[in-house]
Amino acid sequence: MRTATSATAAPATPHIVDVRRQELAAFLRSRRERILPDQVGLPSSGRRRTPGLRREEVAQLAAVGVTWYTWLEQGRDIQVSAQVLESVSRALLLDPNERAHLFILAGAGDPTPSADCPMITPAVQLILDQLSPLPAAVTNSRYDILAYNTMYNRMLGDLDDLPFEERNLIWLIFTNPEFQTRWADLESARTQMVARFRAAMADHVGDPAWKTLLKRLRQASPNFEEAWQRHEVAAREDGTKGFVHPEAGLLRMDFTNLWLGLRHQTRLVTYSPADAETRERLERLAVSTGLSGPAAQVR
């Protein structure tokens, strides 16, 4: 995967910024026009030229200036704070997905973002189990390992023995010596992981869980701190990784991201053999793990 450093990454062009402002303006208008006055405790005063609330009514409900809100809805270049966006979100009765969309369009950090995935449903766990002998796991954009199947556990190490707060890929790859031995190219994996973590954190700058993890990493690992200071960013894409298993040897695996919610948040990652030799080694590992019979055939 190619990464871009802060010295070479191009900022958003004026055209892109303008398009995002226009999207924000259209989104605000659409949300305002769907709300009836009595839904927010306002009287229906006579005939209205347009459906929904008036701009001055939204400004009143959000406790912001009418001129400021009008400019925001017109897509003008104005400064927008997270606190004001929160007030506008409440005034427009936005649901969690709409609220997140508002903050993204406004280019502001969400002070109270919703969790990537508060729980793993039995259906998702069943999918993970049925994918065996292919290793698979569910992770969020913070690299927390939320769920996994037996083969994923065998490929990367015994995650069951780790406390929940340490079941985080970026934490393990920088602080756990045994886990580090499972990566065929440790430095490349670290570089890519930090770049993706930094890119994802742009949408979670006010999230205490993200800030706590970042602080722990910077204090625990000089290698992480060095990588963090390079300000590299990268997107999450499918690709190939190499793992070294103490019994099976080198495993070259193609990985595929299947998004369970909003893109770049919770994902199911499935690993499949990248070559015939890895396929044979994975089949032998599956048998030694107890996944014998037809289910152990890696196709």
DOBAMAR-736694 format. One record per residue (C-alpha): residue in one letter; x, y, z. Coordinates in pm, 1 decimal. Example, Ala and Ser with C-alpha at 12.3 -4.5 7.8 and 13.67 -1.06 7.14 Angstrom:
2
("A",(1230.0,-450.0,780.0))
("S",(1367.0,-106.0,714.0))
END
This chain:
299
("M",(0.0,0.0,0.0))
("R",(124.8,346.8,-77.3))
("T",(120.8,604.3,197.9))
("A",(142.4,979.9,172.0))
("T",(346.3,1189.8,410.5))
("S",(233.9,1528.1,530.1))
("A",(501.0,1684.0,312.3))
("T",(363.0,1534.6,-7.3))
("A",(-8.2,1483.9,57.7))
("A",(-211.0,1736.4,-136.4))
("P",(-475.0,1929.8,59.0))
("A",(-835.6,1926.6,-53.4))
("T",(-878.7,2144.1,-360.9))
("P",(-1103.4,2451.9,-345.8))
("H",(-1348.3,2268.3,-569.8))
("I",(-1377.6,1973.6,-328.5))
("V",(-1420.9,2206.0,-31.2))
("D",(-1691.7,2396.8,-217.1))
("V",(-1873.7,2076.1,-311.7))
("R",(-1872.5,1966.7,52.3))
("R",(-2015.6,2301.8,162.4))
("Q",(-2291.9,2271.6,-96.8))
("E",(-2366.6,1918.8,23.4))
("L",(-2385.2,2050.2,379.6))
("A",(-2621.7,2329.7,270.9))
("A",(-2852.4,2089.4,87.0))
("F",(-2848.7,1843.5,377.0))
("L",(-2944.9,2113.4,629.6))
("R",(-3228.4,2238.5,408.8))
("S",(-3365.3,1888.6,360.0))
("R",(-3360.7,1816.7,734.7))
("R",(-3522.0,2154.3,817.6))
("E",(-3801.3,2110.8,564.0))
("R",(-3912.1,1774.0,699.7))
("I",(-3983.7,1901.4,1055.7))
("L",(-4328.1,2031.0,1147.9))
("P",(-4340.8,2318.1,1398.4))
("D",(-4544.2,2119.8,1650.4))
("Q",(-4273.1,1849.9,1655.5))
("V",(-4039.8,2095.5,1827.5))
("G",(-4297.2,2282.3,2035.0))
("L",(-4347.2,2577.7,1802.1))
("P",(-4688.3,2711.8,1700.7))
("S",(-4804.3,2666.6,1342.1))
("S",(-4848.0,3032.8,1259.4))
("G",(-5058.4,3057.1,946.7))
("R",(-4967.8,2954.3,597.2))
("R",(-4601.4,2877.8,515.5))
("R",(-4442.4,2934.7,178.2))
("T",(-4215.1,2631.8,222.2))
("P",(-4262.3,2307.5,416.3))
("G",(-4104.9,2254.7,754.7))
("L",(-3934.3,2504.3,980.2))
("R",(-3811.5,2848.7,887.9))
("R",(-3441.5,2929.4,917.1))
("E",(-3502.8,3169.6,1202.0))
("E",(-3687.5,2895.9,1389.9))
("V",(-3394.1,2657.1,1358.5))
("A",(-3161.6,2934.0,1473.5))
("Q",(-3388.3,2998.1,1772.5))
("L",(-3398.9,2629.9,1867.7))
("A",(-3021.0,2596.3,1830.2))
("A",(-2952.8,2925.3,2014.0))
("V",(-2741.7,3061.7,1727.8))
("G",(-2763.8,3378.0,1522.6))
("V",(-3009.0,3383.3,1233.4))
("T",(-2750.4,3533.6,999.0))
("W",(-2491.7,3273.4,1095.3))
("Y",(-2731.8,2983.7,1039.3))
("T",(-2845.7,3133.4,707.7))
("W",(-2485.6,3153.0,590.7))
("L",(-2427.8,2792.7,699.9))
("E",(-2729.8,2678.4,500.8))
("Q",(-2612.5,2879.3,201.3))
("G",(-2279.7,2696.8,199.2))
("R",(-2069.1,2998.8,284.9))
("D",(-1712.5,2971.9,414.2))
("I",(-1762.3,3024.9,787.5))
("Q",(-1608.4,2876.6,1101.2))
("V",(-1820.0,2607.1,1265.5))
("S",(-1754.9,2474.5,1615.8))
("A",(-1847.3,2126.1,1735.8))
("Q",(-2066.1,2275.0,2010.7))
("V",(-2273.6,2473.9,1762.0))
("L",(-2308.8,2173.5,1532.1))
("E",(-2431.4,1973.9,1830.3))
("S",(-2699.0,2237.5,1893.3))
("V",(-2801.8,2238.1,1527.3))
("S",(-2816.1,1858.3,1531.9))
("R",(-3055.8,1861.2,1827.0))
("A",(-3268.7,2138.3,1672.8))
("L",(-3309.0,1937.9,1351.6))
("L",(-3386.2,1613.3,1537.6))
("L",(-3103.3,1427.0,1363.3))
("D",(-3059.6,1056.3,1427.5))
("P",(-2707.5,918.7,1501.0))
("N",(-2626.8,852.9,1133.6))
("E",(-2747.3,1197.7,1026.4))
("R",(-2555.8,1359.4,1311.2))
("A",(-2233.4,1185.7,1208.5))
("H",(-2294.0,1292.8,847.7))
("L",(-2339.7,1655.2,960.0))
("F",(-2003.6,1660.3,1140.6))
("I",(-1823.1,1502.1,846.0))
("L",(-1967.2,1748.9,594.5))
("A",(-1879.6,2038.4,824.3))
("G",(-1523.5,1910.1,862.7))
("A",(-1546.2,1923.0,1243.3))
("G",(-1438.7,1671.7,1504.9))
("D",(-1729.1,1501.6,1678.5))
("P",(-1696.0,1546.2,2058.8))
("T",(-1927.8,1254.5,2133.2))
("P",(-1911.1,1011.0,1842.0))
("S",(-2113.5,695.2,1847.8))
("A",(-1935.8,368.6,1907.7))
("D",(-1812.9,186.6,1597.3))
("C",(-1979.6,-134.0,1704.0))
("P",(-2123.2,-156.2,2056.7))
("M",(-2175.8,-530.7,2034.0))
("I",(-2122.2,-830.5,1809.3))
("T",(-2449.0,-1004.4,1732.5))
("P",(-2480.2,-1384.5,1740.2))
("A",(-2536.8,-1373.6,1363.3))
("V",(-2198.7,-1207.0,1303.5))
("Q",(-2023.8,-1456.4,1532.1))
("L",(-2192.5,-1740.4,1342.7))
("I",(-2056.6,-1602.5,1014.9))
("L",(-1707.9,-1588.8,1164.8))
("D",(-1732.1,-1950.1,1282.3))
("Q",(-1868.3,-2069.9,948.4))
("L",(-1575.6,-1907.6,764.8))
("S",(-1330.5,-2147.8,928.8))
("P",(-1078.9,-2270.9,826.7))
("L",(-1028.0,-1925.6,679.6))
("P",(-905.9,-1688.5,953.8))
("A",(-1150.3,-1403.4,1009.5))
("A",(-1213.9,-1130.8,1266.5))
("V",(-1425.4,-822.8,1327.3))
("T",(-1232.6,-505.2,1405.5))
("N",(-1326.5,-140.1,1430.9))
("S",(-1145.8,163.4,1293.9))
("R",(-946.4,188.4,1618.0))
("Y",(-810.3,-164.2,1555.1))
("D",(-993.1,-318.2,1851.6))
("I",(-1044.5,-690.3,1787.9))
("L",(-1415.5,-728.2,1863.8))
("A",(-1461.3,-1092.2,1764.2))
("Y",(-1267.4,-1367.3,1585.5))
("N",(-1280.2,-1731.6,1490.1))
("T",(-1055.2,-2019.8,1591.9))
("M",(-825.5,-1999.9,1288.9))
("Y",(-762.9,-1627.6,1334.7))
("N",(-667.1,-1702.7,1693.9))
("R",(-428.7,-1974.5,1575.0))
("M",(-271.4,-1757.3,1307.3))
("L",(-195.7,-1457.0,1528.9))
("G",(-151.5,-1610.9,1872.8))
("D",(-365.1,-1689.5,2174.2))
("L",(-589.3,-1384.9,2198.2))
("D",(-812.6,-1563.2,2450.3))
("D",(-543.8,-1522.3,2717.5))
("L",(-524.9,-1144.6,2670.3))
("P",(-740.3,-900.2,2869.6))
("F",(-997.4,-725.1,2652.4))
("E",(-818.7,-388.3,2666.5))
("E",(-511.1,-545.8,2504.7))
("R",(-701.5,-706.0,2216.8))
("N",(-608.7,-425.4,1984.8))
("L",(-395.1,-488.3,1677.3))
("I",(-200.0,-165.0,1688.2))
("W",(-129.1,-208.3,2060.9))
("L",(-12.5,-566.8,2011.0))
("I",(207.2,-496.1,1709.7))
("F",(400.7,-231.0,1905.7))
("T",(406.1,-376.0,2259.0))
("N",(372.5,-756.4,2246.9))
("P",(696.4,-938.5,2149.6))
("E",(525.8,-1273.0,2086.5))
("F",(262.4,-1114.5,1864.2))
("Q",(531.9,-927.9,1671.7))
("T",(699.6,-1256.7,1570.0))
("R",(385.4,-1352.4,1373.2))
("W",(438.9,-1078.2,1111.5))
("A",(660.6,-1155.2,813.2))
("D",(734.3,-785.0,755.8))
("L",(689.2,-620.5,1094.0))
("E",(809.5,-272.5,1000.3))
("S",(588.9,-249.5,692.3))
("A",(287.1,-367.3,893.4))
("R",(356.9,-108.6,1163.0))
("T",(393.7,173.4,911.1))
("Q",(68.2,91.2,735.8))
("M",(-122.5,41.7,1059.2))
("V",(-15.5,376.3,1205.0))
("A",(-100.0,554.5,878.9))
("R",(-449.2,403.0,875.2))
("F",(-498.1,473.9,1245.2))
("R",(-405.0,841.6,1195.6))
("A",(-640.6,875.2,897.5))
("A",(-927.7,718.1,1093.5))
("M",(-865.8,934.6,1399.5))
("A",(-948.8,1247.5,1199.7))
("D",(-1316.7,1157.8,1250.9))
("H",(-1267.0,1084.5,1624.1))
("V",(-1047.7,1365.7,1752.8))
("G",(-1278.8,1431.8,2047.9))
("D",(-1339.2,1068.0,2141.8))
("P",(-1190.7,985.8,2487.0))
("A",(-1131.7,620.6,2391.8))
("W",(-922.3,721.7,2091.1))
("K",(-726.0,979.4,2289.5))
("T",(-660.5,728.0,2567.9))
("L",(-531.8,465.4,2325.5))
("L",(-309.3,718.9,2150.5))
("K",(-164.1,834.0,2482.2))
("R",(-93.8,474.0,2590.9))
("L",(77.2,394.9,2261.7))
("R",(296.7,705.1,2267.9))
("Q",(404.0,633.7,2624.0))
("A",(459.5,260.4,2578.8))
("S",(640.3,248.2,2243.4))
("P",(915.5,477.3,2111.6))
("N",(869.9,301.5,1775.7))
("F",(506.1,407.9,1766.6))
("E",(596.0,764.2,1863.9))
("E",(849.5,780.6,1581.2))
("A",(596.9,650.6,1328.6))
("W",(326.2,883.8,1461.8))
("Q",(547.0,1188.4,1417.2))
("R",(585.9,1112.7,1045.6))
("H",(217.0,1212.1,994.5))
("E",(159.7,950.6,725.5))
("V",(-197.9,862.1,633.2))
("A",(-341.7,573.9,432.7))
("A",(-681.7,434.4,339.2))
("R",(-804.5,90.7,439.9))
("E",(-786.3,-131.2,134.9))
("D",(-774.6,-500.8,55.6))
("G",(-429.4,-649.9,4.0))
("T",(-182.2,-923.3,97.9))
("K",(-2.5,-986.4,427.5))
("G",(256.8,-1237.2,536.4))
("F",(236.9,-1419.4,871.4))
("V",(486.5,-1657.5,1030.4))
("H",(329.0,-1939.0,1229.8))
("P",(556.3,-2146.0,1459.0))
("E",(410.9,-2472.8,1323.1))
("A",(280.7,-2393.5,975.3))
("G",(559.3,-2158.2,865.4))
("L",(511.9,-1864.9,628.6))
("L",(149.9,-1791.1,538.3))
("R",(90.0,-1544.8,254.6))
("M",(-270.6,-1431.3,295.9))
("D",(-499.4,-1212.7,85.9))
("F",(-727.1,-1011.1,313.6))
("T",(-1070.1,-872.5,225.8))
("N",(-1260.9,-605.6,419.6))
("L",(-1636.4,-651.4,446.5))
("W",(-1793.2,-342.9,604.9))
("L",(-2061.3,-408.6,867.0))
("G",(-2167.7,-45.5,901.2))
("L",(-2043.0,289.0,779.4))
("R",(-1732.1,250.0,567.0))
("H",(-1404.8,286.7,757.1))
("Q",(-1569.9,180.2,1080.9))
("T",(-1655.3,-178.1,1179.8))
("R",(-1540.4,-444.1,934.1))
("L",(-1519.9,-819.0,900.5))
("V",(-1174.5,-910.2,770.4))
("T",(-1132.8,-1247.7,601.1))
("Y",(-793.6,-1400.9,514.1))
("S",(-756.8,-1646.0,226.6))
("P",(-442.7,-1821.0,94.2))
("A",(-251.5,-1618.1,-162.4))
("D",(-77.6,-1923.2,-313.1))
("A",(-94.5,-2303.5,-326.2))
("E",(179.7,-2352.1,-66.7))
("T",(-5.2,-2137.8,185.7))
("R",(-327.2,-2326.0,110.0))
("E",(-161.5,-2657.1,196.9))
("R",(-5.4,-2516.3,513.3))
("L",(-336.7,-2366.0,625.4))
("E",(-511.3,-2700.3,568.5))
("R",(-255.0,-2877.8,786.3))
("L",(-293.9,-2610.5,1055.1))
("A",(-672.0,-2652.0,1043.3))
("V",(-640.8,-3027.5,1096.5))
("S",(-400.0,-2982.9,1387.6))
("T",(-642.0,-2733.4,1538.1))
("G",(-923.2,-2988.0,1528.5))
("L",(-1102.7,-2849.6,1225.2))
("S",(-1082.2,-3182.3,1044.3))
("G",(-1310.0,-3321.0,776.7))
("P",(-1468.9,-3137.6,481.5))
("A",(-1480.9,-2805.3,668.4))
("A",(-1101.6,-2801.8,683.9))
("Q",(-1064.6,-2788.7,306.9))
("V",(-933.0,-2444.3,212.1))
("R",(-1066.3,-2369.7,-134.5))
END
